[in-house]
Amino acid sequence: MEKNVKWKENNMSEDNKKASLDFLSYKEINKARNFHESFPQYSRTPLVNLDNLAKRLEVGGIYLKDESYRFGLNAFKVLGGSFAIAQYLAKKLGKDISKLPFEKLISDEVRNKLGEITFFTATDGNHGRGVAWTANQLKQKSVVYMPKGSSQIRLENIRKEGAKASITDLNYDDAVRLANRDAKKCNGVMVQDTAWEGYEEIPTWIMQGYGTMALEAFDQLKEYKVERPTHIFIQAGVGSLAGAVQGFFASVYDNCPTTVVVEADEAACLYKSALASDGKPRFVSGDMPTIMAGLACGEPNTISFEILKSYSRYFVSCPDWVAADGMRILGNPLKKDKKVISGESGAVTAGLLSAIMSREEYKELREELKLDRQSKILLFSTEGDTDPEHYRKVVWNGKNPSIDL
């Protein structure tokens, strides 16, 4: 029997105790974008106008940020890891990040001052590849741990960047703990977007790095004559990306768009937190089997959790067929809409929007969200086909079919 989408309106926020957005303001995020613009590989990723899909779903507009073009790494994650590493090095050198563009950071002069550094992280694939790539560019070392069940091709892509990488027999959150223990043993540097007490500076920098993507989308929407989206659908694992996107757009708009935070049902820690409604995070443990590997995280980032509970409107738990539908929809576009190759974690928001607008069982959610012909909806496809074999199984062979088949 097919699982259903579940949702909960956010009742966790206390109006007089909203989380500060200062570190995700336009000014602060612009610093991150300026750093990323210093990379020779930098170019803005496309914001795709899915006009015909919007007409079919009877909404005013669908605008999707396609991160499969990011730095040739097929995912957005490098934005966070690279900026956090740069900020760490800037602090170590006693300099402001604005004085350390990429070309300066990779210089022999800087490396001689810093000595040899090993960066540690845990990942389902995309974050680890970004950290490994950045360390490789800086002529430094990296060690990457992956949770059990991780894709072999994602492991090999990380190793190609010079990292010492392996798939563990642990779930994601335990792999994070392993990486942190090993980093401490050899005086390495932990680069993780999961935050906990005593480990918040680097996750904060990672969230700011993710903000580059949000700031690009903010500018690109205006180029489409959209001054403000009515809705933002954003996926969440530990919630760092969701918190960064939510925080930035809450900062730049007086009237924040309705934000829907989307999780895999097997790892829906934020949705479970919303159900509890006491303002405290809930954890999910165990193996968390889902095709959405990038969202298979059971412990929320403590920093982003405060932002999401303060500003987000809805939390949604999605089974795998939602992501699979999104992959097929984006990969087989209507008429003149641009094709988007979107991986499992990247496509879940598109699949969810389609389900909400086309299925009678989600009419209540459609009405609660006030999705109609006036709605201008912003989505983020956070990865391409980072596991090409699985992508083909879903898009070509119909793996994880929806209820309509």
N, C-alpha and C positions, 0 to 999 in steps of 0.2 A: 504493500500500500504506500502510495506516495506521501511524502512529508509536505506540510504546508508552511508557507511563510507566516511568521509570527511578528507582532509589533507591539510596542508600548510607548505611549506618549511620555515625555520626560516630566516627571514631577519631583526630581531630585533637587532642583535649583531653589536657593533662597535669594530673593531679589536683592536683599541688602548685603549679600555675601558672594558676589560674583567674582570669579577668578580674574586676576590682572591680565591684560592683553598687551602690556607694554613691550614685552620681548618679541611679540609677533606683529608689531605695528608696521606700517608702510616703511617708515624710516629704517627700522632694524632689518626687515626682509630685503630692502633694497641693497643693504650692505652684502647680504648673501648673494643676491643676483649679480652685483658688480664683481664679486669674487668669481662666480661661475663664468661670467662673460670673459674673464681673463684666460680661460682655457682655450687652446687652439681648436679643440673639438666642439666648442660651444656653438649652438644655434637654438633658437626657440623651437620647441616642439609644436606641431600643428594643433590648433583648436578647430576641430572638424564640425561644420554645420550640417547636421543630419536633418535636413529640411523635409525630405520625403517621409522619413520615419516619424517625424513630429506630426505631419499631416495624418499619417495612418493611425497614430495613437491619439490623435485629436488633442494635441497640446500646441502651445504657441511657438515653441522652439526647443531643440535639443542641441547642446553644444558640448562636444566631447574632446577632452585633452588627450592626445595620443602620445604616450610616453615611450612607445616602442622605438622612437628615434633618439632617445637621450644618450648622447656621447658614444653611440655605437654599442651600448651595453643592453639595449632591449628592455630597459626598466628605469623607473624614476629614482630608485634607491640611492644611486651614486651621489645624488644631490646632498643628501644628509650626511653620509659618511665622509665625503670629501670636505665639506665645510667644517664638520666637527674636528677632523684631523688638522685642518688648516688653523682653526681657532686654538687648538691645543698647542700647535707649534708656535703660533704667534705669541701666546702667553708665555711659553717656555723661553722665547727669544726677547720678551719684554717689548713687543711691538704691537701696533694696532693692525688688524686684519687688512685694513685698507692700504697698508704699506707693504703688503705681502701678496702680490698677484702670483698666479700660478708659475710664471716664468722665474720669479725670484725664489719661490719655494723649492723648485727643483734644482737650483744652482748648487754647485760644489761648495760655494762659500757658506750657504745655509746648512748644508748637510755636514760640513766639517764642524760647525758650531754645535750642532745637535748631537752628533755621534749616531750610533746605530740604535734604532728603536724597533721594537716588535709590537705590532698592533694585533689584538685578539678580538674575535667576535664569534657570535653564533648566528646562524641564518638558515632559512629554507632555500636560499639561493641568491636572490637579487641583492640583498644588503651585503652579504659576504663578498659577492663579486665586485661590488662598488668599493668596499674597503680594500680588497686585494688589489684592485686596479689602481686606486689612489696610492697605496703603499708602494706598488711597483713603479709608478711614475716618480715617486719621491726617492727611489732607490733604497727603500726600507723593507722590512720583513713583515709578513702577516701570517697568522694562524687562524684557521676558520673551522669551527665545528658545526655539523649539520645534524638535525634530528633524524631519528630512524624513519625509514620510508622515503627519504629524500631522493630526488631524481639523480640518476648517475650522470646525465648530461650536464645538469647544473653543477655537480661536483667537479666535473672535468673542466667546465668553463672557468671555475674559480681557480683551479690548479694552473690553468693556462696563464693566469695573471701572476704566477710565481708564488702563490700561497701554499703553505703546508696545510692541506685541507683533508678532512675525513668525515664520514658519516658515522655517527655514534649510535648506540642502542637506547638513547634517551629521547624524551619528548622535547619540544622546543624550549620550554622554560627551564628544564633541567640542563639542557645543553648550554643555555645562557650562564647558569651557575657554574658549570664546568669551565667555561671559557674565563669567567671572572676569577675562579680559583687559580687557574694556570697562569693568568696574567700577573696575579699577585706574586706567585712563586718565583717568577723570573724578572720581576720589575718591568713587565710590559704594560701596555696601555689598552684598556678595555674600551671598545668603540661600539656601543649598543644603544638602540633607541628605547629599550626598556629602562625605566627609571625606578629607583627604590631609595629608601632613606640612606643618605650619604653618597649616593651616586645620581646626581641630577644635572651637573654642569654639561657633560658631554651629550646626554639626551636632549637638553635644551638647545644646544648648538645643532644637533641633528634636525630637530623640528624647524629651526630657522632655515636650515639648508633646504628642507622640503618646501619652505615658503616660496622659493624661487619659482616653482611650478605654479603656485597659486597667483603670484604676482604677474607672471606671464599671461595666465588666463584672464586676469582682471583687465589687463591692457587689451588683449585680443577680443574680449567681449565688446569693448567700446568700438573696436574696428568693425564689428558686426552691428553697430548702433544699439547695443544692449547696455544700457547704463547700469543696470542692476538685475541679476538673475532673481527670479522669485523663489527658486528651489535649488539646493545643492544636495546631491546624493554622493556620499563619500564612504568608502569601505574602511574597515578597521580590523587590525590584528591586535597589537598591544595598544593601538590608538594614537600613536605618534603622528602619523600622516593625517588622520582625521582631526586631531587636535590642532595641528598646524594650519590646515585648511580652514577649519571652523574659526580658529582664533584670528587668522588674517582677515577673513571676510567680515567677521563681527567687528573688527577694528576699523575697517575702511568704510563700512556702511552704517549710518545711524540706525537704519531699519534693516537688521540682519536678515538675509534670506532664510527661509525655512530649511533647516538642515536635517537631513535624514542620514543617520549613521548605520551602515550595513555590515553585518558580520556573517560568517559561516556558522550554521546552527550547532556544529560540533564544538565550536570554540567561542560561543557567544557570551563572553564575560561581561561586556558592557550592557547587553540586553538584559542579562540576569540582574545586573546592578540596578537597571531601571525598574525591573519588576519589584525588587526589594524596596525601592523608593525611600531609602533612609540616608542617601548621600554617601554610602560607603561602597567601595568596590567589591565585587564578587569575583572569585576565581573559578576557572574550569581546569580540571586535572585529567590525567589519563592520556591516551594516544591521540585523541582528537582527529579521527579519520575523515578527511574531506579532500576533495580535489583542489580546493582553494588553499594551497600550501602556504602562501604568503599571509594568510589570515588565521592559520592554525596556531594561535597564541592564546594562552588561557589566563594570563595575568596582566591587567592593565598598567600602562605607564602612569605613574602617580601624578605627573605634571599635566599630561593631556587629559586625564580623567577629570580633573578639576575644571578644565575649560569646557569639556563636552557636557558635563552635568550642569554647567552654568548657562550654556548658550544653545545647545542642540535641542531640536524639537521632538524627534522620534528616534527610537532605536529598533532596528529590524533584524531578525534572525532568519537566514536564508539557507535552505537545503541546496545540495549540489546541482540539482536540475536548473536552478535559477541562473547560476554561473554558466552552465553549459548552454542554456538558451541564449544568454547574452553573447557568448562566443560565436554562436551560429548566426545570430542577428547581425552582429557587426561585421562578420566575415562574408556575409551574403547580402549586401546592401540593396535597398530599393532604388530603382531608376538611376538617377545621377548622384546619389549620395556616395561619398567616398568610402571605399573599403577600409576597415580597420582590423588589423590582426591583433586580437586581444586575448591574453591568457586567462586562466581560470580566475585569478584574483582581480584581474583588470576588468573583466566583463560582467561581474555580478550586479553592478548597479544598473547597467543597461538591461540585463535580464529582469531585474526587479521592476524597473519602470514599465517595461513591456507587460509584465504580469499584472501589475496594478491597474494599468489602463485597459487591458483587454479581457480580463477574467472577472466574471460576476462575483466569485467568492471574495474578491478583494475590493469590491465596491465601497465598503465601509472605510477602508484605508484611503481609497481615492478621494472620498468626500472629506475625510478628516484632514487630508493634506491640501485640499482645495486645488487639486490638479485639474486644469481645464484648458480651453483654447487661449487663455491669456497667460498661461504659465510659460516661463522661460527657464529651462532646466540645465544646470551645469553638471557634467559627469567627468570623471577622471578614469581613463584606461591606464592603469599604473604599470602594465607590463605587456609585452608582445608574447610571442610563442617561445617562452624561455624553456619549455619542454616540448620540442616540436613533435615528438612521437605521440605524446598524450594529446596535444592540440589536434592532430589528425584523427585520433580515435574519437574525439568529441565532435569535430566539425565534419569529417568525412563519413565516419562510421556510426554516428548517432549515439555515442555513449552518454549515459545519464539523460535519457529522454524526458521531455515534459509530459504532463498528464494527457495532452492532446493527441499523442501518438498512439 
